[in-house]
Amino acid sequence: MIRVTALFCCLALAFLAVSCGRETPVRKPPAKSGEKNSGKDDTRKSGSGGESKAKVDTTPIKDSSQGESESARLADRAIDIDFAVKGLTAKVVVEGLKNPHGLAFHPKTDALTVCDSGNGRVLIVDDGKLVEFATGFGTETSGGKGDMAAGENEYLIGPLSICWENFGRVPRLAVLDSGAPAGGEAVVFFEGPGPRYGTGDPTMPWRDPSGSGLDMDGNFTGLCLSVAHVYYFLSTTNDAQTRLMCLDTRDQQIRPWISSDEAGIKTNTPVQLRLVNHELRGLYMGEEGKSDGLMVFWMETNPDPEESWKLKGLVDPVGFDQFPELDRELAPGRGDIEPADGEVPGDAAAPEMERFVRRFVVVARGKSRGKGILARVTLNKGTEANIEPLAEGLPDPTHCAFGPDGKLYISCMGSERDKDKGIVIAVEGIK
């Protein structure tokens, strides 16, 4: 027995000696989208506006969703835009997109996120590279009437609008499935990079809770989020009315909030919503090719429009954003009021609030392709806005948003629609 035990111990010691003299490779897991690598030599920020010592990776990414585009990439090149004021500069930061639309920024890493709408996917800047975040969205042909040649107004659209939420442990991206067939529209949520459409967490497709036969006949657009975990967005229905819709994330049910027509808003084609301090701001493009856009304000607690302004002089306004510093200039008594548990918009009247300056940037398509306008818009007393042109020559803009770095990011369809000519431009110096 003693001899067996001694033999076993000798064998064990020999095995340990061999193992200790041999290196075992350790696999380091890849960094998730929006996270920094933990290496000591990593000086890069996983966002669009941070200072970076690393070069921009301009390697094209392959479209895994539809197999049509392999040209989407980051860029760092100048673009010819006619600025009307001094001190503004612009460059292309993303190129090779197909009909890009909505823009957003990761709440923790500041990473630029963009709807590559015509390719049915959402892309994100991750560790200096442009990668797919969510893919596999359907697309459909959408367009309108106007002065441009027949067929030029029609183009493929997929996801049109996105919004990051940061309520939980992991930020979640909400995507409007705007390219779905009528009646199949939904808001789809994604928590990590790389999933296809079917792996997301979708709401129930549009249902009419009243049983009145109200069906969707347009595309969801203009997504924004309130502190009460309620999403708002715009759409049209089969009775040709524009509606502002809402989604309470607690029950995942989409509901109509207001009808623009019933509220006295006669301008059509809603394109974008913003929500600042419980005040919804909506942009309506109006009739294509005309200068009849409209900006409308609602309080989150009251579906009746509070104020509206005509945007005379801007042909086909399609996107807007408020100056970042103005979002923080809250009047006394206003503040960021967190609703109590169980409280939803409409439960109680908002407190009396003083007005503060309303100043925006607006992008418009302009009178012809390639002549898009960037303007500063100030909303004063009265019904018409004060418009100050800042630049001309945007190549078919669709959306804009200020980034955490203070630059204005503008998505543009480029010189040709339905081609990989779409770009994202960063404009610096707007004040």
Secondary structure by P-SEA (a helix, b strand, c coil): caaaaaaaaaaaaaaaaaaaabbbbbbbcccccccccccccccccccccccccccccccccccccccccccbbbbbbbbbbbcccccbbbbbcccccccccbbbbcccccccccccccccbbbbbcccbbbbcccbbbbbbbcccccccccccbbbbcccbbbbbccccbbbbbbcccccccccbbbbbbcccccccccccccccccccccccccccccccccccccccccccccccccccccbbbbcccccbbbbccccccccccccccccccccccbbbbbbbccccccbbbbbbbccccccccbbbbbccccccccccccccccccccccccccccccccccccccccbbbbccccbbbbbbcccccbbbbbbbbbccccbbbbbbcccccccccccccccccbbbbbbccccccccccbbbbbcccc
